[in-house]
Each structure stands twice: as structure tokens, then as C-alpha cells.
Amino acid sequence: MKAEPIVRPLSEFGLISDNRVAVEAMLDFHTLPAPTLISRADAVFVTVADLDDLGEWLRARGGIVHVSSAGDGLELWTLLTTTPTRADGSSVPVRVSVPVPMGESVMAYIRAAVAA
């Protein structure tokens, strides 16, 4: 007779912790800027200092960039990406954002990643 392990779904706190660990493990491999990292059950949110940092994330992880108005002459540029696929086939959504003054010059490769 063989005992089967019981796999219980993670609680919200467990998901938050699991997501943070996955992103921190990725950051051990990819030395990407992540001065502010907020983990949630559905995704991990990273705020970076400037467009160069956003570009590093885009080159390393790929993804799609969304641009939205942040008011007061600012836009919020957000890269939608993920961690590498884990052994169980899952990955963690990562949202990397940077506030940018409206009309600021943005590198062509970042503009090319903006969702149509």
C-alpha cells in the first residue's frame, strides 16, 4: 500500500509568500532592479526608478508594456511579465512600473513593447 500525500491549496497568505519567494529566486538569477517589491496573491508588483530599469526587465523577461495616465503630467509605464516557468508548469505574474513625465523621450525598444 502506498501513501499519497495530501496537497492542500495555499491560503491567501501562502500565495503571497509563495509569489514573493518565486520573484526573489528569479532576482537571484537575473540581477534586475527591484527597489520596491510588493507581493499579492495574484501578482508581484515592482516599482523601479527610471526607464532604464524598466528596459532591463523588458530585455531579461520580455512582456507587454501598458501606458496609463497617472495625473499631474505623469504617465505610468507598466511591464506585464512573469517569472520563469516552475517545475509544476506555473509562473508568477510580475508587474514592473515606473512613473514617467508626459512627453519624455522613451527608448524605441520599450515603445515597441507597448500594447496596441
MARBA-3410 file (N, C-alpha, C, O; in Angstrom, 1 decimal):
116
0.8,-1.2,0.0,0.0,0.0,0.0,0.9,1.2,0.0,1.9,1.3,0.7 ~ 0.5,2.2,-0.8,1.3,3.4,-1.0,0.5,4.6,-0.4,-0.6,4.8,-0.8 ~ 1.2,5.4,0.4,0.5,6.6,0.9,0.7,7.7,-0.1,1.8,8.0,-0.5 ~ -0.4,8.4,-0.4,-0.4,9.6,-1.2,-0.4,10.8,-0.4,-1.2,10.9,0.6 ~ 0.4,11.7,-0.7,0.4,13.0,0.1,-0.8,13.8,-0.2,-1.4,13.8,-1.3
-1.3,14.5,0.8,-2.4,15.4,0.6,-1.9,16.7,0.3,-1.2,17.3,1.0 ~ -2.4,17.2,-0.9,-2.0,18.6,-1.3,-3.1,19.5,-1.1,-4.2,19.4,-1.7 ~ -2.9,20.4,-0.2,-4.0,21.4,0.1,-3.7,22.7,-0.6,-2.5,23.1,-0.8 ~ -4.7,23.4,-1.1,-4.4,24.7,-1.8,-3.9,25.7,-0.7,-4.2,25.7,0.4 ~ -3.0,26.6,-1.2,-2.4,27.6,-0.4,-3.5,28.6,0.1,-4.4,29.0,-0.7
-3.3,29.1,1.3,-4.2,30.2,1.8,-3.7,31.5,1.1,-2.7,31.4,0.3 ~ -4.4,32.5,1.2,-4.0,33.8,0.6,-2.6,34.2,1.1,-1.8,34.6,0.3 ~ -2.4,34.0,2.4,-1.0,34.4,2.9,0.0,33.4,2.3,1.1,33.9,1.9 ~ -0.3,32.2,2.1,0.6,31.2,1.4,0.9,31.6,0.0,2.0,31.5,-0.5 ~ -0.1,32.1,-0.7,0.1,32.5,-2.1,0.9,33.7,-2.2,1.8,33.8,-3.0
0.7,34.7,-1.3,1.5,35.9,-1.2,3.0,35.6,-1.0,3.9,36.1,-1.6 ~ 3.2,34.7,0.0,4.6,34.3,0.4,5.2,33.5,-0.8,6.4,33.7,-1.1 ~ 4.5,32.6,-1.4,5.0,31.8,-2.5,5.3,32.7,-3.7,6.4,32.4,-4.3 ~ 4.5,33.6,-4.0,4.8,34.6,-5.1,6.1,35.4,-4.8,6.9,35.5,-5.7 ~ 6.2,35.9,-3.6,7.4,36.7,-3.3,8.7,35.8,-3.4,9.7,36.2,-3.9
8.6,34.6,-2.9,9.8,33.7,-2.9,10.1,33.4,-4.4,11.3,33.4,-4.7 ~ 9.1,33.2,-5.2,9.4,32.9,-6.7,10.1,34.1,-7.3,11.1,33.9,-8.1 ~ 9.7,35.3,-7.0,10.3,36.5,-7.6,11.7,36.7,-7.0,12.6,37.0,-7.8 ~ 11.8,36.5,-5.7,13.2,36.7,-5.1,14.2,35.7,-5.7,15.3,36.0,-5.9 ~ 13.7,34.5,-5.9,14.6,33.4,-6.5,15.0,33.8,-7.9,16.1,33.6,-8.3
14.0,34.4,-8.7,14.3,34.9,-10.0,15.4,36.0,-10.0,16.3,36.0,-10.8 ~ 15.2,36.9,-9.0,16.1,38.0,-8.9,17.5,37.6,-8.4,18.5,38.3,-8.7 ~ 17.6,36.4,-7.8,19.0,35.8,-7.5,19.7,35.4,-8.8,20.9,35.4,-8.9 ~ 18.9,35.0,-9.8,19.5,34.6,-11.1,19.7,35.8,-12.0,20.7,36.0,-12.6 ~ 18.6,36.6,-12.2,18.7,37.8,-13.0,18.9,39.0,-12.1,18.1,39.3,-11.2
20.0,39.7,-12.2,20.2,40.8,-11.3,19.5,42.0,-11.8,20.0,42.9,-12.5 ~ 18.2,42.1,-11.6,17.3,43.1,-12.0,17.0,44.1,-10.9,16.9,43.7,-9.7 ~ 16.8,45.4,-11.2,16.5,46.3,-10.2,15.1,46.1,-9.6,14.1,45.9,-10.4 ~ 14.9,46.0,-8.3,13.6,45.8,-7.7,13.7,46.5,-6.3,13.5,45.9,-5.3 ~ 13.8,47.9,-6.3,13.9,48.6,-5.0,12.6,48.5,-4.2,12.7,48.5,-3.0
11.5,48.4,-4.9,10.2,48.2,-4.2,9.5,47.0,-4.7,9.2,46.9,-5.9 ~ 9.2,46.0,-3.9,8.6,44.8,-4.3,7.4,44.5,-3.3,7.6,44.3,-2.1 ~ 6.2,44.4,-3.9,5.0,44.2,-3.1,4.4,42.9,-3.6,4.0,42.8,-4.8 ~ 4.3,41.9,-2.8,3.7,40.7,-3.2,2.2,40.6,-2.8,1.8,41.0,-1.7 ~ 1.4,40.1,-3.8,0.0,39.9,-3.6,-0.3,38.4,-4.0,0.5,37.8,-4.6
-1.5,38.0,-3.7,-1.9,36.6,-4.1,-1.9,36.4,-5.6,-1.7,35.3,-6.1 ~ -2.3,37.5,-6.4,-2.4,37.4,-7.8,-1.2,37.8,-8.6,-1.1,37.4,-9.8 ~ -0.3,38.5,-8.0,0.9,39.0,-8.8,1.9,39.7,-7.8,1.5,39.9,-6.6 ~ 3.1,39.9,-8.3,4.1,40.7,-7.5,4.3,42.0,-8.3,4.5,42.0,-9.5 ~ 4.2,43.1,-7.5,4.3,44.4,-8.1,5.7,45.0,-7.7,6.1,45.1,-6.6
6.4,45.5,-8.8,7.7,46.1,-8.6,7.7,47.5,-9.1,7.2,47.7,-10.2 ~ 8.2,48.4,-8.3,8.3,49.8,-8.8,9.8,50.1,-9.0,10.6,49.9,-8.0 ~ 10.2,50.6,-10.1,11.6,50.9,-10.4,11.8,52.4,-10.5,10.8,53.2,-10.6 ~ 13.0,52.8,-10.6,13.3,54.3,-10.5,13.2,55.0,-11.8,12.8,56.2,-11.9 ~ 13.5,54.3,-13.0,13.5,55.0,-14.2,13.3,54.1,-15.4,13.2,52.9,-15.2
13.2,54.6,-16.6,13.0,53.8,-17.8,14.1,52.9,-18.1,13.9,51.8,-18.6 ~ 15.4,53.2,-17.7,16.5,52.3,-17.9,16.2,51.0,-17.1,16.5,49.9,-17.7 ~ 15.7,51.1,-15.9,15.4,49.9,-15.1,14.3,49.1,-15.7,14.4,47.9,-15.8 ~ 13.3,49.8,-16.2,12.2,49.1,-16.9,12.7,48.3,-18.1,12.3,47.2,-18.4 ~ 13.6,49.0,-18.8,14.2,48.4,-20.0,15.0,47.1,-19.7,15.0,46.1,-20.4
15.7,47.1,-18.5,16.4,45.9,-18.1,15.5,44.8,-17.9,15.8,43.6,-18.3 ~ 14.3,45.0,-17.2,13.3,44.0,-17.0,12.8,43.5,-18.4,12.6,42.3,-18.6 ~ 12.5,44.4,-19.3,12.0,44.0,-20.6,12.9,43.1,-21.3,12.5,42.1,-21.9 ~ 14.2,43.5,-21.3,15.2,42.7,-22.0,15.4,41.3,-21.4,15.6,40.3,-22.1 ~ 15.3,41.2,-20.1,15.5,40.0,-19.4,14.3,39.0,-19.4,14.5,37.8,-19.5
13.1,39.6,-19.3,11.9,38.8,-19.1,10.9,38.9,-20.2,10.0,38.1,-20.3 ~ 11.0,39.9,-21.1,10.0,40.1,-22.1,8.7,40.6,-21.5,8.6,40.8,-20.3 ~ 7.7,40.7,-22.4,6.4,41.1,-21.9,5.8,42.2,-22.7,6.3,42.6,-23.8 ~ 4.7,42.7,-22.2,4.0,43.8,-22.9,3.9,45.0,-21.9,3.8,44.8,-20.7 ~ 4.1,46.2,-22.5,4.1,47.4,-21.7,2.7,48.1,-21.9,2.2,48.2,-23.0
2.1,48.5,-20.8,0.9,49.3,-20.8,1.3,50.7,-20.3,2.1,50.9,-19.4 ~ 0.7,51.7,-20.9,0.9,53.1,-20.5,-0.5,53.7,-20.1,-1.4,53.6,-20.9 ~ -0.5,54.3,-18.9,-1.7,54.9,-18.5,-1.4,56.3,-17.8,-0.3,56.5,-17.3 ~ -2.4,57.2,-17.8,-2.2,58.5,-17.2,-2.2,58.3,-15.6,-3.0,57.6,-15.1 ~ -1.2,58.9,-15.0,-1.1,58.9,-13.6,-1.5,60.3,-13.0,-1.4,60.5,-11.8
-1.9,61.2,-13.9,-2.3,62.5,-13.5,-1.2,63.4,-13.2,0.0,63.0,-13.1 ~ -1.4,64.7,-13.1,-0.4,65.7,-12.8,0.8,65.7,-13.8,1.9,65.9,-13.3 ~ 0.5,65.4,-15.0,1.6,65.4,-16.0,2.5,64.1,-16.0,3.6,64.1,-16.6 ~ 2.0,63.1,-15.4,2.8,61.8,-15.4,2.0,60.7,-16.1,0.8,60.7,-16.1 ~ 2.8,59.8,-16.6,2.3,58.5,-17.1,2.9,57.4,-16.3,4.0,57.5,-15.8
2.1,56.3,-16.2,2.7,55.1,-15.5,2.9,54.1,-16.6,2.0,53.6,-17.3 ~ 4.2,53.7,-16.8,4.6,52.7,-17.7,4.7,51.4,-17.0,5.5,51.3,-16.0 ~ 4.0,50.4,-17.3,4.0,49.1,-16.6,4.2,47.9,-17.5,3.5,47.7,-18.5 ~ 5.3,47.2,-17.2,5.6,46.0,-17.9,4.9,44.8,-17.3,5.0,44.5,-16.1 ~ 4.1,44.0,-18.1,3.4,42.8,-17.7,4.3,41.6,-18.1,4.4,41.4,-19.3
4.9,41.0,-17.1,5.8,39.8,-17.4,5.5,38.8,-16.4,4.6,38.8,-15.6 ~ 6.3,37.7,-16.4,6.2,36.6,-15.4,7.6,36.1,-15.0,8.6,36.5,-15.6 ~ 7.5,35.3,-13.9,8.7,34.6,-13.5,8.9,33.5,-14.5,8.0,33.1,-15.3 ~ 10.1,32.8,-14.5,10.3,31.6,-15.4,9.3,30.6,-14.9,8.8,30.5,-13.8 ~ 8.9,29.7,-15.8,8.0,28.6,-15.5,8.7,27.6,-14.5,9.8,27.2,-14.6
7.9,27.3,-13.5,8.4,26.4,-12.4,8.1,25.0,-12.8,7.5,24.7,-13.9 ~ 8.6,24.0,-12.0,8.5,22.6,-12.3,7.1,22.1,-12.5,6.8,21.2,-13.3 ~ 6.2,22.8,-11.8,4.8,22.4,-11.9,4.0,23.1,-13.0,2.8,22.9,-13.2 ~ 4.8,23.8,-13.8,4.2,24.5,-15.0,3.6,25.9,-14.7,3.2,26.6,-15.7 ~ 3.6,26.3,-13.5,3.1,27.6,-13.1,4.2,28.7,-13.2,5.4,28.4,-13.2
3.7,29.9,-13.3,4.6,31.1,-13.2,3.9,32.2,-12.4,2.7,32.1,-12.3 ~ 4.6,33.2,-11.9,4.0,34.2,-11.2,4.0,35.5,-12.0,5.0,35.9,-12.6 ~ 2.8,36.1,-12.2,2.7,37.4,-12.9,3.5,38.5,-12.1,3.4,38.6,-10.9 ~ 4.3,39.3,-12.9,5.1,40.3,-12.3,4.7,41.6,-13.0,4.7,41.6,-14.3 ~ 4.4,42.7,-12.3,4.0,44.0,-12.8,5.1,45.0,-12.4,5.3,45.3,-11.3
5.9,45.4,-13.4,7.0,46.4,-13.1,6.6,47.7,-13.7,6.4,47.9,-14.8 ~ 6.6,48.7,-12.8,6.1,50.0,-13.1,7.1,51.1,-12.8,7.9,51.0,-11.9 ~ 7.0,52.2,-13.6,7.8,53.4,-13.4,6.9,54.6,-13.8,6.3,54.6,-14.9 ~ 6.9,55.7,-13.0,6.3,56.9,-13.4,7.2,57.7,-14.3,8.4,57.8,-14.1 ~ 6.6,58.2,-15.4,7.4,59.0,-16.4,6.7,60.3,-16.7,5.4,60.3,-17.0
7.4,61.4,-16.8,6.7,62.7,-17.2,6.2,62.5,-18.6,6.8,62.0,-19.5 ~ 5.0,63.1,-18.8,4.4,63.1,-20.2,5.3,63.7,-21.2,5.9,64.8,-20.8 ~ 5.5,63.1,-22.3,6.3,63.7,-23.4,7.8,63.4,-23.2,8.6,63.8,-24.1 ~ 8.1,62.6,-22.2,9.5,62.2,-22.0,10.0,61.3,-23.2,9.2,60.5,-23.6 ~ 11.2,61.4,-23.6,11.7,60.5,-24.6,11.9,59.1,-24.0,12.4,58.9,-23.0
11.3,58.1,-24.8,11.4,56.7,-24.4,12.1,55.9,-25.4,11.8,56.1,-26.6 ~ 12.9,55.0,-25.0,13.7,54.2,-25.9,12.8,53.4,-26.9,11.7,53.0,-26.5 ~ 13.2,53.3,-28.1,12.4,52.7,-29.2,12.0,51.2,-28.8,10.9,50.8,-29.1 ~ 12.9,50.5,-28.2,12.6,49.1,-27.9,11.5,48.9,-26.8,10.8,48.0,-26.8 ~ 11.4,49.9,-25.9,10.4,50.0,-24.9,9.1,50.4,-25.6,8.0,49.8,-25.4
9.1,51.4,-26.4,7.9,51.8,-27.2,7.3,50.7,-28.0,6.1,50.5,-28.1 ~ 8.2,49.9,-28.6,7.8,48.8,-29.4,7.1,47.7,-28.6,6.3,46.9,-29.2 ~ 7.3,47.7,-27.3,6.6,46.7,-26.5,5.3,47.1,-26.0,4.6,46.4,-25.3 ~ 4.9,48.4,-26.3,3.6,48.9,-25.8,2.5,48.2,-26.5,2.5,48.0,-27.7 ~ 1.5,47.8,-25.7,0.3,47.1,-26.3,-0.4,48.0,-27.2,-0.6,49.2,-26.9
-0.9,47.5,-28.3,-1.6,48.4,-29.3,-3.0,48.7,-28.8,-3.8,49.4,-29.5
END
